[in-house]
């Protein structure tokens, strides 16, 4: 039954940047498969475990490597975990009105 359901899965963990085929297809979806930066291997992508995990990775990256003003604008209302995710690495979180 397991073979019929799972096929050729080997139950290995994904690598540190994710499942390569998934990452490649996600890049093509985001940038388009005709993107010169993809063709020239000038992009870098990583698969994360969740939406909050992705935000955390992005916030840490911006906090550490972005040289300019580190202000992030988030809609109000937003999820309660968004402010701390961006505040912790030193980003300045400011709200904007989502509904009027």
N, CA, C and O atoms as a printed pandas DataFrame, in Angstrom:
     atom_number atom_name residue_name chain_id  residue_number  x_coord  y_coord  z_coord
0              1         N          UNK        A               1    0.833   -1.190    0.000
1              2        CA          UNK        A               1    0.000    0.000    0.000
2              3         C          UNK        A               1    0.880    1.256    0.000
3              4         O          UNK        A               1    0.599    2.217   -0.717
4              5         N          UNK        A               2    1.940    1.242    0.805
5              6        CA          UNK        A               2    2.819    2.417    0.880
6              7         C          UNK        A               2    3.437    2.715   -0.487
7              8         O          UNK        A               2    3.522    3.874   -0.892
8              9         N          UNK        A               3    3.869    1.664   -1.197
9             10        CA          UNK        A               3    4.463    1.864   -2.517
10            11         C          UNK        A               3    3.461    2.453   -3.501
11            12         O          UNK        A               3    3.825    3.292   -4.325
12            13         N          UNK        A               4    2.215    2.027   -3.424
13            14        CA          UNK        A               4    1.192    2.544   -4.334
14            15         C          UNK        A               4    0.902    4.012   -4.043
15            16         O          UNK        A               4    0.680    4.799   -4.964
16            17         N          UNK        A               5    0.903    4.380   -2.766
17            18        CA          UNK        A               5    0.585    5.759   -2.384
18            19         C          UNK        A               5    1.778    6.683   -2.602
19            20         O          UNK        A               5    1.628    7.776   -3.149
20            21         N          UNK        A               6    2.945    6.253   -2.181
21            22        CA          UNK        A               6    4.123    7.113   -2.190
22            23         C          UNK        A               6    5.014    6.949   -3.406
23            24         O          UNK        A               6    5.892    7.781   -3.634
24            25         N          UNK        A               7    4.819    5.912   -4.185
25            26        CA          UNK        A               7    5.644    5.714   -5.377
26            27         C          UNK        A               7    7.101    5.499   -5.027
27            28         O          UNK        A               7    7.442    4.580   -4.283
28            29         N          UNK        A               8    7.948    6.340   -5.561
29            30        CA          UNK        A               8    9.395    6.189   -5.399
30            31         C          UNK        A               8    9.977    7.102   -4.327
31            32         O          UNK        A               8   11.176    7.379   -4.351
32            33         N          UNK        A               9    9.172    7.570   -3.400
33            34        CA          UNK        A               9    9.686    8.450   -2.350
34            35         C          UNK        A               9   10.702    7.698   -1.496
35            36         O          UNK        A               9   10.532    6.517   -1.193
36            37         N          UNK        A              10   11.742    8.397   -1.123
37            38        CA          UNK        A              10   12.783    7.743   -0.334
38            39         C          UNK        A              10   12.780    8.167    1.142
39            40         O          UNK        A              10   13.644    7.731    1.902
40            41         N          UNK        A              11   11.841    8.995    1.553
41            42        CA          UNK        A              11   11.679    9.436    2.939
42            43         C          UNK        A              11   12.892   10.196    3.478
43            44         O          UNK        A              11   13.059   10.286    4.695
44            45         N          UNK        A              12   13.721   10.730    2.628
45            46        CA          UNK        A              12   14.864   11.525    3.065
46            47         C          UNK        A              12   14.392   12.953    3.359
47            48         O          UNK        A              12   13.399   13.423    2.803
48            49         N          UNK        A              13   15.116   13.619    4.231
49            50        CA          UNK        A              13   14.836   15.026    4.500
50            51         C          UNK        A              13   15.266   15.865    3.302
51            52         O          UNK        A              13   16.185   15.506    2.566
52            53         N          UNK        A              14   14.579   16.985    3.127
53            54        CA          UNK        A              14   14.985   17.925    2.077
54            55         C          UNK        A              14   16.323   18.544    2.491
55            56         O          UNK        A              14   16.651   18.628    3.674
56            57         N          UNK        A              15   17.076   18.971    1.491
57            58        CA          UNK        A              15   18.336   19.658    1.765
58            59         C          UNK        A              15   18.082   20.986    2.463
59            60         O          UNK        A              15   16.931   21.386    2.637
60            61         N          UNK        A              16   19.124   21.659    2.856
61            62        CA          UNK        A              16   18.997   22.892    3.639
62            63         C          UNK        A              16   18.257   24.003    2.888
63            64         O          UNK        A              16   17.636   24.858    3.520
64            65         N          UNK        A              17   18.311   24.006    1.558
65            66        CA          UNK        A              17   17.583   25.027    0.794
66            67         C          UNK        A              17   16.270   24.507    0.233
67            68         O          UNK        A              17   15.598   25.218   -0.514
68            69         N          UNK        A              18   15.891   23.277    0.578
69            70        CA          UNK        A              18   14.605   22.740    0.147
70            71         C          UNK        A              18   14.732   21.662   -0.908
71            72         O          UNK        A              18   15.827   21.179   -1.198
72            73         N          UNK        A              19   13.615   21.296   -1.469
73            74        CA          UNK        A              19   13.554   20.287   -2.530
74            75         C          UNK        A              19   13.910   20.983   -3.839
75            76         O          UNK        A              19   13.172   21.862   -4.283
76            77         N          UNK        A              20   15.026   20.609   -4.467
77            78        CA          UNK        A              20   15.504   21.337   -5.651
78            79         C          UNK        A              20   14.463   21.524   -6.754
79            80         O          UNK        A              20   14.362   22.618   -7.311
80            81         N          UNK        A              21   13.693   20.497   -7.083
81            82        CA          UNK        A              21   12.704   20.635   -8.156
82            83         C          UNK        A              21   11.615   21.637   -7.754
83            84         O          UNK        A              21   11.173   22.433   -8.582
84            85         N          UNK        A              22   11.182   21.601   -6.488
85            86        CA          UNK        A              22   10.185   22.552   -6.007
86            87         C          UNK        A              22   10.721   23.976   -6.088
87            88         O          UNK        A              22   10.025   24.881   -6.549
88            89         N          UNK        A              23   11.958   24.173   -5.641
89            90        CA          UNK        A              23   12.568   25.508   -5.657
90            91         C          UNK        A              23   12.677   26.029   -7.088
91            92         O          UNK        A              23   12.397   27.200   -7.345
92            93         N          UNK        A              24   13.082   25.166   -8.018
93            94        CA          UNK        A              24   13.219   25.564   -9.428
94            95         C          UNK        A              24   11.870   25.995  -10.008
95            96         O          UNK        A              24   11.777   27.031  -10.665
96            97         N          UNK        A              25   10.831   25.201   -9.764
97            98        CA          UNK        A              25    9.504   25.533  -10.287
98            99         C          UNK        A              25    8.966   26.803   -9.626
99           100         O          UNK        A              25    8.319   27.614  -10.288
100          101         N          UNK        A              26    9.224   26.982   -8.336
101          102        CA          UNK        A              26    8.790   28.205   -7.646
102          103         C          UNK        A              26    9.484   29.433   -8.235
103          104         O          UNK        A              26    8.855   30.477   -8.404
104          105         N          UNK        A              27   10.783   29.313   -8.548
105          106        CA          UNK        A              27   11.503   30.423   -9.179
106          107         C          UNK        A              27   10.884   30.761  -10.530
107          108         O          UNK        A              27   10.691   31.934  -10.852
108          109         N          UNK        A              28   10.575   29.743  -11.316
109          110        CA          UNK        A              28    9.979   29.980  -12.637
110          111         C          UNK        A              28    8.604   30.618  -12.519
111          112         O          UNK        A              28    8.229   31.447  -13.348
112          113         N          UNK        A              29    7.854   30.239  -11.497
113          114        CA          UNK        A              29    6.546   30.848  -11.273
114          115         C          UNK        A              29    6.692   32.315  -10.868
115          116         O          UNK        A              29    5.956   33.173  -11.357
116          117         N          UNK        A              30    7.630   32.597   -9.986
117          118        CA          UNK        A              30    7.837   33.953   -9.487
118          119         C          UNK        A              30    8.465   34.871  -10.535
119          120         O          UNK        A              30    7.975   35.977  -10.762
120          121         N          UNK        A              31    9.535   34.426  -11.167
121          122        CA          UNK        A              31   10.297   35.277  -12.083
122          123         C          UNK        A              31    9.929   35.095  -13.552
123          124         O          UNK        A              31   10.252   35.959  -14.367
124          125         N          UNK        A              32    9.275   34.021  -13.909
125          126        CA          UNK        A              32    8.961   33.538  -15.257
126          127         C          UNK        A              32   10.138   32.708  -15.763
127          128         O          UNK        A              32   11.299   32.997  -15.474
128          129         N          UNK        A              33    9.807   31.684  -16.514
129          130        CA          UNK        A              33   10.868   30.801  -17.002
130          131         C          UNK        A              33   11.708   31.443  -18.103
131          132         O          UNK        A              33   12.674   30.841  -18.573
132          133         N          UNK        A              34   11.352   32.656  -18.518
133          134        CA          UNK        A              34   12.131   33.383  -19.530
134          135         C          UNK        A              34   13.014   34.464  -18.903
135          136         O          UNK        A              34   13.623   35.254  -19.624
136          137         N          UNK        A              35   13.090   34.508  -17.607
137          138        CA          UNK        A              35   13.836   35.537  -16.890
138          139         C          UNK        A              35   15.347   35.389  -17.139
139          140         O          UNK        A              35   15.902   34.321  -16.878
140          141         N          UNK        A              36   16.018   36.427  -17.635
141          142        CA          UNK        A              36   17.462   36.355  -17.869
142          143         C          UNK        A              36   18.264   36.052  -16.606
143          144         O          UNK        A              36   19.276   35.353  -16.672
144          145         N          UNK        A              37   17.832   36.561  -15.475
145          146        CA          UNK        A              37   18.557   36.303  -14.229
146          147         C          UNK        A              37   18.542   34.814  -13.871
147          148         O          UNK        A              37   19.519   34.292  -13.335
148          149         N          UNK        A              38   17.434   34.137  -14.167
149          150        CA          UNK        A              38   17.387   32.684  -13.944
150          151         C          UNK        A              38   18.312   31.971  -14.920
151          152         O          UNK        A              38   19.071   31.084  -14.528
152          153         N          UNK        A              39   18.248   32.355  -16.184
153          154        CA          UNK        A              39   19.092   31.716  -17.201
154          155         C          UNK        A              39   20.575   31.907  -16.904
155          156         O          UNK        A              39   21.385   31.029  -17.202
156          157         N          UNK        A              40   20.936   33.046  -16.320
157          158        CA          UNK        A              40   22.339   33.349  -15.999
158          159         C          UNK        A              40   22.739   32.908  -14.589
159          160         O          UNK        A              40   23.846   33.200  -14.136
160          161         N          UNK        A              41   21.846   32.212  -13.902
161          162        CA          UNK        A              41   22.094   31.737  -12.533
162          163         C          UNK        A              41   22.458   32.889  -11.580
163          164         O          UNK        A              41   23.376   32.772  -10.768
164          165         N          UNK        A              42   21.713   34.013  -11.699
165          166        CA          UNK        A              42   21.948   35.164  -10.825
166          167         C          UNK        A              42   20.898   35.287   -9.733
167          168         O          UNK        A              42   20.781   36.341   -9.108
168          169         N          UNK        A              43   20.140   34.239   -9.496
169          170        CA          UNK        A              43   19.134   34.248   -8.442
170          171         C          UNK        A              43   19.490   33.221   -7.378
171          172         O          UNK        A              43   20.279   32.305   -7.607
172          173         N          UNK        A              44   18.898   33.396   -6.234
173          174        CA          UNK        A              44   19.097   32.443   -5.143
174          175         C          UNK        A              44   17.753   32.272   -4.457
175          176         O          UNK        A              44   17.094   33.259   -4.130
176          177         N          UNK        A              45   17.347   31.057   -4.242
177          178        CA          UNK        A              45   16.068   30.796   -3.601
178          179         C          UNK        A              45   16.208   29.697   -2.568
179          180         O          UNK        A              45   17.112   28.864   -2.631
180          181         N          UNK        A              46   15.296   29.717   -1.620
181          182        CA          UNK        A              46   15.293   28.707   -0.570
182          183         C          UNK        A              46   13.858   28.408   -0.181
183          184         O          UNK        A              46   13.026   29.313   -0.115
184          185         N          UNK        A              47   13.570   27.160    0.073
185          186        CA          UNK        A              47   12.253   26.740    0.527
186          187         C          UNK        A              47   12.233   26.816    2.048
187          188         O          UNK        A              47   13.178   26.383    2.707
188          189         N          UNK        A              48   11.154   27.368    2.606
189          190        CA          UNK        A              48   11.032   27.456    4.062
190          191         C          UNK        A              48    9.879   26.583    4.539
191          192         O          UNK        A              48    9.122   26.041    3.733
192          193         N          UNK        A              49    9.754   26.454    5.843
193          194        CA          UNK        A              49    8.755   25.538    6.386
194          195         C          UNK        A              49    7.355   26.123    6.477
195          196         O          UNK        A              49    6.392   25.377    6.657
196          197         N          UNK        A              50    7.220   27.424    6.360
197          198        CA          UNK        A              50    5.893   28.027    6.503
198          199         C          UNK        A              50    5.937   29.483    6.064
199          200         O          UNK        A              50    6.997   30.018    5.738
200          201         N          UNK        A              51    4.778   30.109    6.061
201          202        CA          UNK        A              51    4.740   31.529    5.754
202          203         C          UNK        A              51    5.491   32.355    6.779
203          204         O          UNK        A              51    6.238   33.267    6.421
204          205         N          UNK        A              52    5.298   32.040    8.056
205          206        CA          UNK        A              52    6.020   32.759    9.111
206          207         C          UNK        A              52    7.508   32.456    9.033
207          208         O          UNK        A              52    8.333   33.342    9.259
208          209         N          UNK        A              53    7.857   31.228    8.718
209          210        CA          UNK        A              53    9.267   30.873    8.551
210          211         C          UNK        A              53    9.908   31.671    7.429
211          212         O          UNK        A              53   11.046   32.124    7.552
212          213         N          UNK        A              54    9.177   31.843    6.335
213          214        CA          UNK        A              54    9.679   32.636    5.213
214          215         C          UNK        A              54    9.867   34.095    5.608
215          216         O          UNK        A              54   10.870   34.717    5.258
216          217         N          UNK        A              55    8.894   34.639    6.340
217          218        CA          UNK        A              55    9.018   36.021    6.810
218          219         C          UNK        A              55   10.216   36.185    7.732
219          220         O          UNK        A              55   10.936   37.180    7.661
220          221         N          UNK        A              56   10.420   35.207    8.592
221          222        CA          UNK        A              56   11.547   35.263    9.534
222          223         C          UNK        A              56   12.881   35.253    8.799
223          224         O          UNK        A              56   13.782   36.017    9.144
224          225         N          UNK        A              57   13.017   34.396    7.791
225          226        CA          UNK        A              57   14.250   34.336    7.003
226          227         C          UNK        A              57   14.476   35.672    6.293
227          228         O          UNK        A              57   15.589   36.198    6.294
228          229         N          UNK        A              58   13.416   36.219    5.684
229          230        CA          UNK        A              58   13.530   37.501    4.976
230          231         C          UNK        A              58   13.887   38.634    5.945
231          232         O          UNK        A              58   14.721   39.483    5.629
232          233         N          UNK        A              59   13.258   38.648    7.118
233          234        CA          UNK        A              59   13.528   39.697    8.099
234          235         C          UNK        A              59   14.974   39.635    8.588
235          236         O          UNK        A              59   15.635   40.667    8.701
236          237         N          UNK        A              60   15.460   38.444    8.875
237          238        CA          UNK        A              60   16.849   38.299    9.316
238          239         C          UNK        A              60   17.817   38.760    8.230
239          240         O          UNK        A              60   18.803   39.440    8.512
240          241         N          UNK        A              61   17.525   38.382    6.985
241          242        CA          UNK        A              61   18.379   38.776    5.862
242          243         C          UNK        A              61   18.412   40.298    5.721
243          244         O          UNK        A              61   19.486   40.888    5.609
244          245         N          UNK        A              62   17.241   40.931    5.726
245          246        CA          UNK        A              62   17.187   42.393    5.601
246          247         C          UNK        A              62   17.864   43.079    6.781
247          248         O          UNK        A              62   18.603   44.047    6.602
248          249         N          UNK        A              63   17.610   42.577    7.985
249          250        CA          UNK        A              63   18.216   43.167    9.169
250          251         C          UNK        A              63   19.733   43.113    9.153
251          252         O          UNK        A              63   20.401   44.033    9.625
252          253         N          UNK        A              64   20.262   42.050    8.618
253          254        CA          UNK        A              64   21.709   41.863    8.620
254          255         C          UNK        A              64   22.409   42.496    7.417
255          256         O          UNK        A              64   23.496   43.056    7.562
256          257         N          UNK        A              65   21.802   42.414    6.232
257          258        CA          UNK        A              65   22.518   42.789    5.007
258          259         C          UNK        A              65   22.017   44.039    4.293
259          260         O          UNK        A              65   22.753   44.602    3.482
260          261         N          UNK        A              66   20.788   44.498    4.562
261          262        CA          UNK        A              66   20.287   45.666    3.848
262          263         C          UNK        A              66   20.882   46.923    4.465
263          264         O          UNK        A              66   20.695   47.166    5.657
264          265         N          UNK        A              67   21.600   47.734    3.674
265          266        CA          UNK        A              67   22.329   48.869    4.243
266          267         C          UNK        A              67   21.478   50.116    4.492
267          268         O          UNK        A              67   21.879   50.984    5.268
268          269         N          UNK        A              68   20.329   50.218    3.859
269          270        CA          UNK        A              68   19.548   51.450    3.942
270          271         C          UNK        A              68   18.604   51.495    5.122
271          272         O          UNK        A              68   18.717   50.719    6.071
272          273         N          UNK        A              69   17.663   52.431    5.037
273          274        CA          UNK        A              69   16.618   52.581    6.043
274          275         C          UNK        A              69   15.848   51.271    6.145
275          276         O          UNK        A              69   15.409   50.721    5.135
276          277         N          UNK        A              70   15.688   50.783    7.350
277          278        CA          UNK        A              70   15.082   49.465    7.548
278          279         C          UNK        A              70   13.671   49.590    8.101
279          280         O          UNK        A              70   13.381   49.154    9.215
280          281         N          UNK        A              71   12.802   50.195    7.300
281          282        CA          UNK        A              71   11.404   50.348    7.675
282          283         C          UNK        A              71   10.563   49.403    6.833
283          284         O          UNK        A              71   10.682   49.358    5.608
284          285         N          UNK        A              72    9.716   48.653    7.511
285          286        CA          UNK        A              72    8.807   47.713    6.866
286          287         C          UNK        A              72    7.386   48.213    7.098
287          288         O          UNK        A              72    7.016   48.503    8.236
288          289         N          UNK        A              73    6.586   48.319    6.045
289          290        CA          UNK        A              73    5.194   48.726    6.169
290          291         C          UNK        A              73    4.319   47.490    6.082
291          292         O          UNK        A              73    4.408   46.704    5.138
292          293         N          UNK        A              74    3.463   47.336    7.100
293          294        CA          UNK        A              74    2.560   46.189    7.141
294          295         C          UNK        A              74    1.127   46.661    7.239
295          296         O          UNK        A              74    0.836   47.679    7.866
296          297         N          UNK        A              75    0.227   45.906    6.608
297          298        CA          UNK        A              75   -1.176   46.299    6.675
298          299         C          UNK        A              75   -1.715   46.184    8.091
299          300         O          UNK        A              75   -1.271   45.357    8.889
300          301         N          UNK        A              76   -2.677   47.034    8.372
301          302        CA          UNK        A              76   -3.380   46.958    9.640
302          303         C          UNK        A              76   -4.852   46.773    9.311
303          304         O          UNK        A              76   -5.466   47.665    8.726
304          305         N          UNK        A              77   -5.426   45.642    9.670
305          306        CA          UNK        A              77   -4.901   44.617   10.577
306          307         C          UNK        A              77   -3.970   43.634    9.869
307          308         O          UNK        A              77   -3.974   43.503    8.645
308          309         N          UNK        A              78   -3.173   42.951   10.690
309          310        CA          UNK        A              78   -2.322   41.858   10.217
310          311         C          UNK        A              78   -2.259   40.812   11.314
311          312         O          UNK        A              78   -2.827   41.006   12.388
312          313         N          UNK        A              79   -1.588   39.727   11.061
313          314        CA          UNK        A              79   -1.443   38.676   12.061
314          315         C          UNK        A              79   -0.574   39.178   13.212
315          316         O          UNK        A              79    0.350   39.963   12.997
316          317         N          UNK        A              80   -0.861   38.734   14.414
317          318        CA          UNK        A              80   -0.169   39.183   15.610
318          319         C          UNK        A              80    1.308   38.839   15.656
319          320         O          UNK        A              80    2.072   39.504   16.355
320          321         N          UNK        A              81    1.727   37.814   14.928
321          322        CA          UNK        A              81    3.138   37.421   14.955
322          323         C          UNK        A              81    3.999   38.219   13.979
323          324         O          UNK        A              81    5.225   38.121   14.033
324          325         N          UNK        A              82    3.399   38.996   13.101
325          326        CA          UNK        A              82    4.183   39.705   12.088
326          327         C          UNK        A              82    5.075   40.792   12.681
327          328         O          UNK        A              82    6.245   40.895   12.312
328          329         N          UNK        A              83    4.548   41.597   13.586
329          330        CA          UNK        A              83    5.370   42.658   14.191
330          331         C          UNK        A              83    6.624   42.104   14.873
331          332         O          UNK        A              83    7.724   42.578   14.589
332          333         N          UNK        A              84    6.494   41.118   15.761
333          334        CA          UNK        A              84    7.709   40.606   16.413
334          335         C          UNK        A              84    8.702   39.978   15.439
335          336         O          UNK        A              84    9.913   40.082   15.637
336          337         N          UNK        A              85    8.202   39.333   14.397
337          338        CA          UNK        A              85    9.100   38.712   13.414
338          339         C          UNK        A              85   10.007   39.764   12.783
339          340         O          UNK        A              85   11.187   39.502   12.551
340          341         N          UNK        A              86    9.474   40.941   12.506
341          342        CA          UNK        A              86   10.272   41.990   11.876
342          343         C          UNK        A              86   10.967   42.908   12.879
343          344         O          UNK        A              86   12.016   43.472   12.567
344          345         N          UNK        A              87   10.411   43.065   14.064
345          346        CA          UNK        A              87   11.056   43.897   15.085
346          347         C          UNK        A              87   12.336   43.257   15.623
347          348         O          UNK        A              87   13.327   43.950   15.852
348          349         N          UNK        A              88   12.318   41.958   15.822
349          350        CA          UNK        A              88   13.445   41.268   16.456
350          351         C          UNK        A              88   14.775   41.497   15.747
351          352         O          UNK        A              88   15.776   41.737   16.424
352          353         N          UNK        A              89   14.836   41.434   14.411
353          354        CA          UNK        A              89   16.129   41.695   13.754
354          355         C          UNK        A              89   16.438   43.179   13.568
355          356         O          UNK        A              89   17.380   43.526   12.856
356          357         N          UNK        A              90   15.653   44.060   14.201
357          358        CA          UNK        A              90   15.975   45.481   14.166
358          359         C          UNK        A              90   15.293   46.282   13.078
359          360         O          UNK        A              90   15.723   47.396   12.780
360          361         N          UNK        A              91   14.243   45.749   12.477
361          362        CA          UNK        A              91   13.516   46.486   11.453
362          363         C          UNK        A              91   12.439   47.344   12.118
363          364         O          UNK        A              91   11.846   46.938   13.117
364          365         N          UNK        A              92   12.193   48.521   11.566
365          366        CA          UNK        A              92   11.187   49.435   12.069
366          367         C          UNK        A              92    9.867   49.117   11.373
367          368         O          UNK        A              92    9.755   49.273   10.157
368          369         N          UNK        A              93    8.872   48.674   12.131
369          370        CA          UNK        A              93    7.580   48.275   11.561
370          371         C          UNK        A              93    6.598   49.426   11.690
371          372         O          UNK        A              93    6.371   49.952   12.779
372          373         N          UNK        A              94    6.019   49.809   10.555
373          374        CA          UNK        A              94    5.010   50.858   10.542
374          375         C          UNK        A              94    3.747   50.313    9.853
375          376         O          UNK        A              94    3.829   49.582    8.866
376          377         N          UNK        A              95    2.582   50.685   10.394
377          378        CA          UNK        A              95    1.335   50.180    9.799
378          379         C          UNK        A              95    0.824   51.085    8.683
379          380         O          UNK        A              95    1.128   52.276    8.633
380          381         N          UNK        A              96    0.045   50.488    7.795
381          382        CA          UNK        A              96   -0.771   51.270    6.870
382          383         C          UNK        A              96   -2.171   50.673    6.899
383          384         O          UNK        A              96   -2.339   49.479    7.146
384          385         N          UNK        A              97   -3.147   51.488    6.652
385          386        CA          UNK        A              97   -4.543   51.050    6.740
386          387         C          UNK        A              97   -4.891   50.167    5.557
387          388         O          UNK        A              97   -4.739   50.555    4.399
388          389         N          UNK        A              98   -5.357   48.979    5.874
389          390        CA          UNK        A              98   -5.735   48.018    4.835
390          391         C          UNK        A              98   -7.160   48.221    4.412
391          392         O          UNK        A              98   -7.473   48.227    3.221
392          393         N          UNK        A              99   -8.030   48.388    5.393
393          394        CA          UNK        A              99   -9.464   48.647    5.107
394          395         C          UNK        A              99   -9.769   50.093    5.469
395          396         O          UNK        A              99   -9.281   50.611    6.474
396          397         N          UNK        A             100  -10.574   50.732    4.645
397          398        CA          UNK        A             100  -11.025   52.093    4.983
398          399         C          UNK        A             100  -12.516   52.157    4.976
399          400         O          UNK        A             100  -13.089   53.215    5.235
